[in-house]
Amino acid sequence: MLSRLNKKKVMQWLGISLPAIACFYLIIPFSSPLFNEEYSTTVKADNGSLLHVFINANEQWYFPPDTVAVPQKLKTAVIAFEDENFYRHWGINVKAMGRALWQNIKNRRIVSGASTIPMQMARMSKPKKRTYINKLREIGLAIKLDLHYSKEELLSMYLDHAPYGGNVIGYRTAAFKFYGKDASLLTWGEAATLAVLPNAPGMIYPKGDSAPLRDKRNRLLKKMLNKGLISEQNYRLALLEDLPDRFISFQSHAPHLARRLKADNPNQWLLNTTLDESIQKHCVQLAEKYQKIYASLNINNLSILVADTRTGAVKAYVGSPDFFDDQHGGQVDGVMAARSSGSILKPFLYALSIDEGIILPQSYIRDLPTYFDGFSPRNANREFQGVARAHEALVRSLNIPAVRLLNYYGVYNFYSFLKLAGTSTLFRTADEYGLPLILGGAEVKMWDMVSLYRGLANKGIFNENYILKGTQTNEASAQLISNGSCQLTLDMLKDLKRPGSEYFWERFSSSRPIAWKTGTSFGHKDAWAIGVIPQYTIAVWCGNFDGEGNKNIGGAATAGPILFDILQMLPHQDGEDWFEADDIDYKPMRVCALSGFRAGDACPAVDTLLVPEEMKPLRTCDYHQFKHFSSDGQYQCCSQCWNAIGSVKKAVSVYHPDIAFYLRKKGHYIPPVKSHYPWCKAYTSEHALKIIYPNPNAKLFLPRDFDGRVQSVVCKAAHHDENTKIYWYLNEQYVGHTSGENKMEMVFKNGWNNLAIIDEHGSKDEQRIFATLKENGE
């Protein structure tokens, strides 16, 4: 009796608990992904087009799920083929299952599965042998899927993970691999083909016989016609479509960027970038074009980066023209490689110096032989101007004015600015870089340089570029350069002469202004061209990744033409041709028309210019001074001698002797300076003459002639009055005298030498020079 009662209780318990367990199973959410998340990493442009696809760890092409809706044609074809009652059942089709069960029992084998789309998803997620027990598991999982997901989500999940033959998984992958297009562009015939493939993926290429697949596709098309899902015309056109006969390779339009993004985001399968598909493809084509042109010159590498000037969103990224060019390091990413900066940092020094009150674009900067403790910069043309306006010095990229300006502004101050603005490659101290920093003594990345030039266009506020959507940082530097100074610097850079036919750009209505700068590193190893317009910032680098120097490598000659080809290709928005100046950022200042410094009372011509509101006080012009002359105008005089010879006050132009020397060589008329009254005991003319070569504390290496004699050195001096005699002394021994073009050959001894010059009025200048003699056989 007890045994019967226990059995009854067990049955009652089971009758209650089993449904409860089943309900609990169905209601509880999925704790883990339904499918193995081993997808192909895909890199997309801002419009969703493919830039690069990586094969996954299982050697499969397997696009990650996307939020894009399943195309209507494919949806119609799949439901018609796989599950006509998809929108009406709750995961399983009971009627179809009963029919299939009867057919299988009748035939004593499985001839029909009656699987719905959710049931197929259950089978695909955890593949097992096809048995009735496993079928029950699939039924339960299918019902649970239908409870937790909408019909559209289920259909999308099914198609995202369906097998399509070979190593192709997912409908979007199949659309590209078989038809080379996005799934949204599928025709009725292509949609029908993709609808039948998951049911028998082995029928697709590379299997030779396509007849079974064609028959299966055509039967589906006929079924859709009969059900009124497609028109007669679409049906007949679909029948004429060929089946895919090959796998289409994925094209890579940004391999260097794709590899970088994949390494930086190892757990992210879908990488949506800011790249503009059209701009990217055009830049790749230009890179390939110029690589072929420059190959004959032994220039084998170049890189391109284009970014939105305002936001920093990268629009084109070309690490090198040919990723697979192993001979020339094609896999090196030139955008992120550190290369010598050449002259591309100069605009920032000029902008900072304007804010500091050192110069204006119209101001003179000395362009003279210059020597700084073992460092003697030279201009590219090996010439000296005497003085050059800041505007001219920047436009012509003169090295000596830039070094003198950096020495005045301060290496540490400029180094600190570069760090704050985002230059990430400065690994030495400011003192270790020294003054060569402005001439390419430091390595920089193209990525950082685009950020810096964007900062000039964004009122002196610097922030980093970004390339993945949604990763734009709100972090930005403080305003490191005033808006007024940025604007003046951009206006100067606009006047750089363009290469080739672009030289006459102002004559063409289709052309637009651009602020741009070139740079060529020492030894002609790196050529830069960077330009900025209100919409875009463009950077181009040319050279050889192995560091090989080449005389053909030059900023204007090799990188410049590429930059302007890119500029002509970029979209043009009317009304945004140039940066707008804001009157609130400027203040008026009276400036000497000659020197470009704050006008003094002695300046004969004065301009009123708008200068940055925030700039520090500009120094007063010292190229015009009041001098006192004798009554007959023959001598200068002072309070100690004008009672004897009279006094007339006049405003005169004053040039140092070394400046006057080089200005005269350039054809400028510099009136001779009247000498001071020679019998005035209080006068010492310390600025009347100057040794201009060798430089102060110079160290010379003196070779010997074939007969062993030490070669002489031609020393040079300059004097206010070119007719005045200059007497030369070496180590307190008289050597000779000169006048006019003052040159004298000297034979220095080994070690320190003392060179002195004295004019006929007693003015004196002297220098210490260290000479090293080359011995025979060295």
C-alpha positions in Angstrom: 0.0 0.0 0.0 2.9 2.4 0.9 4.7 1.6 -2.3 1.7 2.6 -4.3 1.3 5.8 -2.4 5.0 6.7 -2.9 4.7 6.1 -6.6 1.7 8.3 -6.8 3.5 11.1 -5.0 6.5 10.7 -7.3 4.2 11.0 -10.3 2.5 14.0 -8.8 5.9 15.6 -8.0 7.1 15.0 -11.5 3.8 16.3 -13.0 4.4 19.6 -11.2 8.2 19.9 -11.3 8.9 19.0 -14.9 6.6 21.7 -16.3 8.1 24.1 -13.8 11.7 23.2 -14.8 10.7 23.5 -18.5 9.2 27.0 -17.8 12.2 28.0 -15.8 14.5 26.9 -18.7 12.4 28.8 -21.2 12.2 32.0 -19.2 15.7 32.3 -17.9 17.8 34.6 -20.3 20.8 33.2 -22.3 23.9 33.4 -20.1 26.4 33.1 -23.0 26.5 33.9 -26.7 24.6 31.5 -28.9 27.3 31.3 -31.4 31.1 31.1 -31.1 32.3 34.7 -31.4 35.3 34.0 -33.6 34.6 36.5 -36.3 36.7 38.2 -39.0 37.9 41.6 -38.0 36.4 44.0 -40.5 37.5 47.7 -41.0 34.9 50.0 -42.6 34.9 53.5 -44.0 32.5 56.1 -42.6 29.9 55.2 -45.2 30.0 51.5 -44.2 32.0 50.3 -47.2 34.7 47.7 -46.6 38.3 48.8 -46.3 39.9 45.6 -45.0 38.9 42.1 -43.8 41.0 39.8 -41.7 40.4 36.0 -41.9 39.5 34.6 -38.4 41.5 32.2 -36.3 39.6 29.2 -37.9 40.7 30.3 -41.4 37.1 31.5 -42.1 35.6 34.6 -43.7 33.1 35.4 -41.0 31.6 38.9 -40.8 30.6 40.0 -37.3 26.9 40.7 -36.8 25.7 44.2 -37.7 22.7 46.3 -36.9 21.9 46.7 -40.6 18.5 45.1 -41.5 18.4 42.0 -43.7 17.6 43.1 -47.3 14.0 42.6 -48.3 14.8 40.4 -51.3 16.9 38.0 -49.3 14.4 38.0 -46.4 11.6 37.1 -48.9 13.6 34.3 -50.5 14.9 32.8 -47.2 11.4 32.7 -45.6 9.9 31.2 -48.8 12.5 28.5 -48.9 13.2 27.7 -45.3 10.2 28.6 -43.1 7.0 29.9 -44.8 5.2 30.1 -41.4 8.1 31.9 -39.8 6.0 34.9 -38.7 3.2 32.7 -37.4 4.7 30.0 -35.3 6.3 30.2 -31.9 9.7 28.5 -32.7 8.4 25.2 -34.0 5.9 24.2 -36.6 3.8 21.5 -34.9 1.9 20.6 -38.1 5.1 20.2 -40.1 6.7 18.2 -37.3 3.8 15.8 -37.2 4.0 15.3 -41.0 7.8 14.8 -40.8 7.5 12.3 -38.0 4.9 10.3 -39.9 7.1 10.3 -43.1 10.2 9.2 -41.1 8.3 6.4 -39.4 6.8 5.3 -42.7 10.2 5.2 -44.5 12.1 3.9 -41.4 14.6 6.7 -41.9 14.9 10.4 -41.6 13.6 11.9 -44.8 12.2 15.2 -43.4 13.2 17.4 -40.5 10.5 20.1 -40.5 13.1 22.4 -39.1 12.1 26.0 -38.6 14.6 28.9 -38.7 14.9 28.9 -34.9 15.4 25.1 -34.9 18.2 25.5 -37.5 19.8 28.2 -35.4 19.7 25.8 -32.4 21.4 23.1 -34.5 24.0 25.6 -35.9 24.9 26.9 -32.5 25.7 23.5 -31.0 26.1 20.9 -33.9 25.2 17.3 -32.9 24.3 14.1 -34.6 20.8 14.1 -36.0 18.8 12.0 -33.5 15.3 12.3 -32.0 16.8 13.2 -28.6 18.9 16.0 -30.2 15.8 17.0 -32.1 14.0 17.4 -28.8 16.9 19.6 -27.6 16.6 21.7 -30.7 12.8 22.1 -30.2 13.3 23.4 -26.7 16.1 25.8 -27.7 14.0 27.0 -30.6 11.0 27.8 -28.4 13.3 29.6 -26.0 14.8 31.6 -28.9 11.4 32.6 -30.0 10.5 33.8 -26.5 13.6 36.0 -26.1 14.1 37.5 -29.6 11.9 39.2 -32.1 11.3 37.6 -35.5 13.6 40.2 -37.2 16.4 39.5 -34.7 16.1 35.7 -35.2 16.2 36.1 -39.0 19.2 38.3 -38.8 21.0 36.0 -36.3 20.3 33.0 -38.6 21.7 34.7 -41.7 24.7 36.2 -39.9 25.8 32.7 -38.9 24.6 30.5 -41.7 27.2 28.4 -43.7 27.5 29.3 -47.4 30.2 26.8 -48.5 33.9 26.6 -48.2 35.1 28.9 -45.4 32.4 31.5 -45.9 30.0 32.1 -43.0 27.1 34.7 -43.0 25.0 36.2 -45.7 27.0 39.5 -45.8 30.2 37.7 -46.2 28.7 35.5 -48.9 27.4 38.6 -50.8 31.0 39.9 -51.0 32.8 36.6 -51.6 30.4 35.4 -54.4 29.2 38.7 -55.9 31.6 41.4 -54.8 28.9 43.6 -53.4 27.0 44.6 -50.3 24.0 42.4 -49.5 21.6 45.3 -49.9 22.5 45.3 -53.7 21.6 41.7 -54.3 19.3 40.9 -57.3 16.4 38.4 -57.1 18.6 35.6 -58.6 21.5 36.3 -56.2 19.1 36.4 -53.2 17.5 33.1 -54.2 21.0 31.5 -54.5 22.0 32.7 -51.1 18.7 31.5 -49.7 19.2 27.9 -50.8 22.9 27.6 -49.9 22.7 27.2 -46.1 20.5 24.1 -46.7 23.2 22.5 -48.8 26.4 24.7 -48.7 28.5 22.0 -50.4 26.9 22.8 -53.8 28.8 26.1 -54.1 32.1 26.6 -55.9 34.7 25.1 -56.0 32.5 22.1 -56.8 32.5 21.8 -60.6 28.8 20.8 -61.3 26.5 23.8 -60.8 23.4 22.1 -62.2 22.0 21.0 -58.8 22.4 24.4 -57.4 20.8 26.1 -60.4 17.8 23.7 -60.3 17.4 24.4 -56.6 17.5 28.1 -57.1 15.1 28.0 -60.0 12.6 26.0 -58.1 12.7 28.6 -55.3 12.2 31.4 -57.9 9.2 29.5 -59.4 7.7 29.0 -55.9 8.0 32.8 -55.2 6.4 33.5 -58.6 3.5 31.2 -57.8 3.0 32.8 -54.4 3.0 36.3 -55.9 6.2 37.3 -54.2 8.0 38.4 -57.4 6.8 39.6 -60.7 6.9 37.6 -64.0 9.5 40.0 -65.3 11.8 39.6 -62.3 11.3 35.9 -62.4 12.5 35.6 -66.0 15.4 38.0 -65.5 16.5 36.0 -62.4 16.5 32.8 -64.3 19.1 34.3 -66.8 21.5 35.2 -64.0 24.7 33.2 -63.8 25.8 31.4 -60.6 29.0 32.4 -58.9 31.9 30.5 -60.2 34.7 31.8 -58.0 35.5 33.3 -54.7 36.2 37.0 -54.9 39.1 38.3 -52.9 38.6 41.1 -50.5 40.3 44.2 -51.6 42.4 46.1 -49.0 42.3 49.9 -49.2 44.1 50.6 -45.9 46.2 47.7 -44.9 48.6 49.6 -42.6 45.8 51.2 -40.8 43.8 48.0 -40.5 46.7 46.1 -39.0 47.3 48.9 -36.5 43.6 49.1 -35.5 43.4 45.3 -35.1 46.5 45.3 -32.8 45.1 48.2 -30.8 41.6 46.6 -30.5 42.1 42.8 -30.2 38.6 42.2 -28.8 36.7 44.3 -31.3 35.5 42.6 -34.5 33.9 45.6 -36.2 36.0 48.7 -36.6 34.0 51.6 -38.0 36.5 54.3 -39.0 36.2 57.9 -40.1 37.9 57.3 -43.4 36.2 58.7 -46.4 36.0 55.9 -49.0 36.4 58.2 -52.0 39.3 60.3 -50.5 41.0 57.1 -49.3 40.9 55.4 -52.7 42.1 58.5 -54.5 45.0 58.9 -52.1 45.9 55.2 -52.6 45.8 55.7 -56.4 48.0 58.8 -56.2 50.5 57.0 -54.0 50.7 54.1 -56.5 51.1 56.6 -59.4 53.9 58.6 -57.8 55.7 55.5 -56.6 56.0 54.5 -60.3 57.2 58.0 -61.2 59.7 58.3 -58.4 61.1 54.7 -58.7 63.3 55.8 -61.6 64.8 58.4 -59.2 65.4 55.7 -56.5 62.7 57.1 -54.3 60.7 54.1 -53.2 58.4 55.1 -50.4 55.8 57.7 -49.5 53.0 58.2 -47.0 49.8 60.3 -46.9 47.5 61.4 -44.1 44.4 63.6 -44.6 42.3 64.7 -41.6 39.3 67.0 -41.0 40.9 70.2 -39.8 38.2 71.1 -37.2 37.5 67.7 -35.7 40.7 65.7 -36.3 38.7 62.8 -38.0 41.1 61.1 -40.3 39.8 60.9 -43.9 42.7 59.1 -45.7 45.6 57.0 -44.4 48.3 55.6 -46.7 51.2 54.0 -44.8 53.0 53.1 -48.1 52.0 52.6 -51.7 52.4 48.8 -51.8 52.0 46.8 -48.6 53.5 43.7 -50.3 56.6 45.5 -51.6 59.1 43.5 -49.3 62.1 44.8 -51.2 61.4 48.4 -50.1 59.8 47.8 -46.7 56.3 48.1 -47.9 54.8 46.9 -44.6 56.4 49.9 -42.7 53.7 52.3 -41.7 55.1 55.7 -42.7 52.3 57.6 -41.0 53.4 56.4 -37.6 57.2 56.2 -38.4 59.5 58.7 -36.7 61.4 60.7 -39.4 63.5 63.9 -39.3 61.3 66.9 -39.3 63.4 69.0 -41.7 61.9 72.5 -41.7 58.2 71.7 -40.9 58.5 72.9 -37.3 59.4 76.4 -38.3 55.9 77.9 -38.6 55.3 77.2 -34.9 58.5 79.0 -33.9 57.5 82.0 -35.9 53.9 82.0 -34.4 55.3 81.7 -30.9 57.8 84.4 -31.5 55.1 86.8 -32.7 53.2 86.2 -29.4 56.4 86.8 -27.5 56.9 90.2 -29.1 60.1 89.2 -30.9 59.0 89.7 -34.4 56.1 90.5 -36.8 55.9 89.1 -40.3 57.4 92.4 -41.5 60.3 92.4 -39.0 63.9 92.0 -40.0 65.8 88.8 -38.8 69.5 88.7 -39.4 70.7 86.3 -42.1 74.5 86.3 -41.5 77.2 83.7 -40.9 76.4 82.4 -37.5 78.3 80.2 -35.1 76.9 78.7 -31.8 79.4 76.6 -29.9 80.3 74.2 -32.7 77.0 74.6 -34.6 77.1 76.8 -37.7 73.8 76.7 -39.7 73.7 77.3 -43.4 70.9 78.2 -45.8 70.1 75.7 -48.5 71.5 78.1 -51.2 74.7 78.7 -49.2 74.1 82.5 -49.4 73.5 85.2 -46.9 71.0 88.0 -47.2 72.3 90.3 -44.4 68.7 90.6 -43.2 65.4 89.0 -44.2 61.9 89.8 -43.2 60.3 87.1 -41.1 57.7 86.6 -43.8 60.4 86.0 -46.4 62.5 83.9 -44.1 59.6 81.5 -43.4 58.4 81.4 -47.0 61.9 80.7 -48.3 62.6 78.4 -45.3 65.9 80.2 -44.5 67.8 78.2 -41.9 70.0 80.9 -40.3 67.1 83.3 -39.4 65.2 80.3 -37.9 68.2 79.2 -35.8 68.8 82.8 -34.6 65.1 83.1 -33.8 65.1 79.9 -31.8 68.2 81.0 -29.9 66.4 84.2 -29.0 63.0 82.5 -28.1 64.7 79.7 -26.2 65.2 76.0 -27.0 63.5 74.8 -23.8 60.5 77.0 -24.4 60.0 75.7 -27.9 60.7 72.1 -26.8 58.0 72.5 -24.1 55.5 73.8 -26.6 56.1 70.8 -28.9 55.5 68.5 -25.9 52.3 70.2 -24.8 51.0 70.4 -28.4 51.2 66.6 -28.7 54.6 65.7 -30.3 55.1 62.2 -28.9 58.6 61.4 -30.3 60.8 63.7 -28.4 62.8 61.3 -26.2 65.8 63.5 -25.4 66.0 66.6 -23.3 65.8 70.1 -24.8 69.6 70.7 -24.2 70.4 67.4 -26.0 68.4 68.6 -29.1 69.7 72.1 -29.0 69.4 74.6 -31.8 69.4 71.9 -34.5 65.9 71.1 -33.3 64.4 73.6 -35.7 66.3 72.2 -38.7 65.3 68.6 -38.4 67.4 67.6 -35.4 64.4 65.7 -33.9 62.3 62.9 -35.3 58.5 63.4 -35.7 55.5 61.4 -36.8 53.2 62.4 -39.6 50.3 61.7 -37.2 51.6 64.3 -34.7 52.4 66.8 -37.4 48.9 66.8 -38.8 47.6 67.5 -35.2 50.1 70.4 -34.9 49.1 72.0 -38.2 45.4 71.6 -37.3 46.2 73.5 -34.1 47.3 76.5 -36.2 43.9 76.4 -37.9 42.0 75.9 -34.6 43.2 79.1 -32.9 46.2 77.6 -31.2 44.3 74.8 -29.5 45.8 71.4 -30.1 44.1 68.0 -29.9 44.8 64.6 -31.3 43.5 63.1 -34.5 41.1 60.2 -34.2 40.2 57.4 -36.6 37.5 55.2 -34.9 34.0 56.5 -34.8 33.0 57.4 -31.3 36.6 57.8 -30.0 36.9 61.5 -30.4 38.4 62.9 -27.3 37.3 66.1 -25.7 40.7 66.6 -24.2 42.6 69.6 -25.8 45.5 71.7 -24.8 45.2 75.1 -23.4 45.5 77.8 -26.1 49.2 77.6 -26.7 49.3 80.2 -29.5 47.0 83.2 -29.9 44.4 83.3 -32.6 45.9 86.4 -34.1 49.4 84.9 -34.3 48.0 81.7 -35.8 46.2 83.8 -38.5 49.3 85.8 -39.3 51.4 82.6 -39.6 48.8 80.9 -41.9 48.7 84.0 -44.1 52.5 83.8 -44.4 52.4 80.1 -45.3 49.8 80.8 -48.0 52.5 82.7 -49.9 54.8 79.7 -50.4 55.5 79.3 -54.1 53.8 76.2 -55.5 55.6 73.6 -57.7 54.9 73.0 -61.4 51.8 74.4 -63.0 50.5 75.2 -59.5 52.9 78.2 -59.5 50.2 80.2 -61.4 47.3 78.9 -59.1 45.9 82.4 -58.6 45.1 82.7 -62.3 42.6 79.8 -62.1 39.2 80.2 -60.6 39.1 76.6 -59.6 42.2 76.9 -57.4 42.0 77.6 -53.7 44.5 79.0 -51.2 46.3 76.7 -48.8 48.8 77.3 -46.0 51.6 74.9 -46.6 55.2 74.2 -45.6 57.8 71.9 -47.0 60.8 70.3 -45.3 63.9 68.4 -46.4 66.0 66.6 -43.8 69.8 66.7 -43.7 71.3 64.4 -46.3 68.1 64.5 -48.3 66.6 61.5 -46.6 63.1 62.9 -45.9 60.8 65.2 -47.9 57.8 66.7 -46.3 54.8 68.8 -47.5 52.0 69.7 -45.1 49.1 71.9 -45.9 46.0 73.1 -44.2 42.7 74.6 -45.4 39.6 75.2 -43.3 38.2 71.8 -44.2 41.2 69.5 -44.4 44.8 69.1 -43.3 47.1 67.2 -45.7 50.5 65.6 -45.0 52.8 63.9 -47.4 56.2 62.3 -46.8 58.6 60.9 -49.5 61.8 59.1 -49.1 63.2 55.6 -48.4 62.3 53.7 -45.3 65.8 52.3 -45.1 67.1 55.9 -44.6 69.1 56.1 -47.8 69.8 59.7 -48.8 69.1 60.9 -52.3 69.7 64.3 -53.9 66.3 63.9 -55.7 64.5 63.9 -52.4 63.2 67.4 -51.6 60.1 68.8 -50.0 58.9 71.0 -52.8 60.1 68.8 -55.6 58.8 65.4 -54.5 56.2 65.8 -51.7 54.8 69.1 -53.0 53.2 67.8 -56.2 51.5 65.0 -54.4 50.0 67.4 -51.8 48.5 69.6 -54.6 47.1 66.6 -56.4 45.3 65.7 -53.2 44.2 69.3 -52.7 42.6 69.3 -56.2 40.8 66.1 -55.5 39.2 67.1 -52.1 35.6 68.2 -52.0 35.3 72.0 -52.3 32.7 73.9 -50.2 31.9 77.4 -51.5 32.3 80.2 -48.9 35.0 78.4 -46.9 38.1 79.2 -49.0 40.1 80.8 -46.2 40.3 81.2 -42.4 38.2 84.1 -41.1 40.0 86.7 -39.0 38.2 88.1 -36.0 38.8 91.8 -35.3 38.7 91.2 -31.6 42.0 89.3 -31.8 43.9 92.3 -33.1 45.1 95.7 -32.0 46.7 98.5 -34.1 50.4 99.3 -33.8 52.7 101.8 -35.5 55.5 99.9 -37.1 58.6 101.0 -38.9 58.0 100.5 -42.6 61.7 99.4 -43.1 62.5 97.2 -40.2 59.1 95.9 -39.1 59.6 96.8 -35.5 57.8 99.2 -33.3 58.2 102.7 -34.8 60.5 105.1 -33.0 60.8 108.8 -33.5 63.6 108.4 -35.9 61.8 106.1 -38.4 61.0 108.1 -41.6 58.1 105.9 -42.8 55.6 104.3 -40.5 52.8 101.8 -41.1 49.8 101.1 -38.8 49.4 97.4 -38.7 47.0 95.0 -36.9 49.0 92.8 -34.5 47.8 90.1 -32.1 46.0 91.5 -29.1 47.8 89.1 -26.8 51.3 89.6 -28.1 54.0 91.0 -25.7 55.5 94.5 -26.4 57.5 94.5 -29.6 61.0 96.0 -29.4 61.5 99.5 -30.9 63.3 99.8 -34.2 67.0 100.4 -33.9 67.7 100.6 -37.6 66.8 104.3 -37.5 68.5 106.5 -34.9 69.2 110.2 -34.3 72.8 111.1 -34.8 74.7 114.4 -34.4 76.9 115.6 -37.2 79.4 118.5 -37.6 78.2 121.7 -39.2 79.9 120.7 -42.5 78.4 117.2 -42.4 81.9 115.6 -42.6 81.9 113.9 -39.1 79.7 112.5 -36.5 80.1 114.2 -33.1 79.1 114.0 -29.5 78.7 116.3 -26.6 82.5 116.1 -26.0 83.4 117.5 -29.4 80.4 119.3 -31.0 81.4 122.6 -29.5 84.5 122.5 -31.7 82.8 121.4 -34.9 79.2 122.3 -34.5 76.2 120.0 -34.2 73.3 119.1 -36.5 70.8 116.4 -35.4 69.6 114.1 -38.1 67.7 110.7 -38.4 69.8 108.2 -40.2 69.6 104.5 -41.1 72.0 102.4 -39.1 73.2 98.9 -40.2 75.8 96.9 -38.4 78.9 96.4 -40.5 78.3 92.7 -41.2 74.7 93.4 -42.2 75.8 96.2 -44.5 78.5 94.0 -46.1 76.0 91.4 -47.3 73.4 93.9 -48.3 75.9 95.6 -50.5 76.8 92.2 -52.0 73.1 91.8 -52.9 73.1 95.1 -54.7 71.6 97.3 -52.0 72.9 100.8 -51.7 74.0 101.4 -48.2 75.3 104.9 -47.7 78.6 105.1 -46.0 78.5 106.1 -42.4 80.3 109.2 -41.4 83.1 108.5 -39.0 83.3 110.1 -35.7 85.4 113.2 -35.2 88.8 111.5 -35.0 90.2 114.0 -32.5 87.4 113.4 -30.0 89.1 111.7 -27.1 85.8 110.4 -25.6 84.9 108.4 -28.7 85.4 104.6 -29.1 83.8 103.2 -32.3 83.1 99.7 -31.1 80.5 99.1 -33.8 82.2 100.6 -36.8 83.8 97.4 -38.0 83.4 93.7 -37.5 85.1 90.4 -38.4 82.5 88.4 -40.3 84.7 85.2 -40.9 85.8 83.2 -39.1 83.0 83.2 -36.5 83.5 83.9 -32.8 85.4 81.1 -31.1 85.5 79.1 -34.3 87.3 75.8 -34.6 89.0 75.3 -38.0 90.4 72.1 -39.5 93.3 73.1 -41.7 94.5 70.7 -44.4 98.0 70.8 -45.9 99.0 71.1 -49.6 100.8 68.4 -51.5 104.1 69.9 -50.5 103.1 69.8 -46.8 102.5 73.5 -46.3 99.5 74.5 -44.2 96.7 76.0 -46.4 95.7 79.6 -45.7 92.3 80.8 -44.6 90.6 83.8 -46.3 89.3 86.0 -43.5 86.7 88.7 -44.0 85.7 91.9 -42.3 83.1 94.6 -42.8 83.2 98.4 -42.2 80.6 101.1 -42.2 82.8 103.1 -44.6 84.1 100.8 -47.4 86.8 103.3 -48.2 88.3 103.2 -44.8 91.5 101.2 -44.4 91.6 98.2 -42.1 94.8 96.8 -40.6 95.1 93.1 -39.9 97.0 91.4 -37.0 97.4 87.7 -36.3 98.7 86.8 -32.8 99.9 90.4 -32.4 101.9 90.4 -35.6 101.0 92.8 -38.4 99.8 91.0 -41.6 98.7 93.8 -43.9 95.8 96.2 -44.7 92.7 96.2 -46.9 89.9 98.6 -48.0 86.7 98.1 -50.0 86.1 94.4 -50.0 88.1 93.5 -46.9 89.6 90.0 -47.3 92.9 88.8 -46.0 94.6 85.4 -46.2 95.9 84.1 -42.9 98.0 81.1 -42.0 96.9 80.0 -38.5 99.1 78.1 -36.1 98.0 74.8 -34.4 95.9 75.7 -31.4 94.4 79.0 -30.3 94.9 82.1 -32.5 94.0 85.7 -31.9 92.8 87.7 -35.0 92.5 91.5 -34.6 91.5 94.3 -37.0 91.9 98.0 -36.5 90.7 100.8 -38.8 92.5 104.1 -39.4 90.3 105.8 -36.8 91.2 103.4 -34.0 88.0 101.2 -34.1 88.9 97.6 -33.3 87.4 94.1 -33.4 89.0 90.8 -32.5 88.2 87.0 -32.4 89.7 83.9 -31.0 90.0 80.9 -33.4 91.1 77.4 -32.7 92.9 75.7 -35.5 93.7 72.0 -35.9 96.4 71.1 -38.5 96.3 67.9 -40.5 99.6 66.1 -40.3 101.1 64.2 -43.3 99.6 60.8 -43.8 96.4 61.6 -41.9 
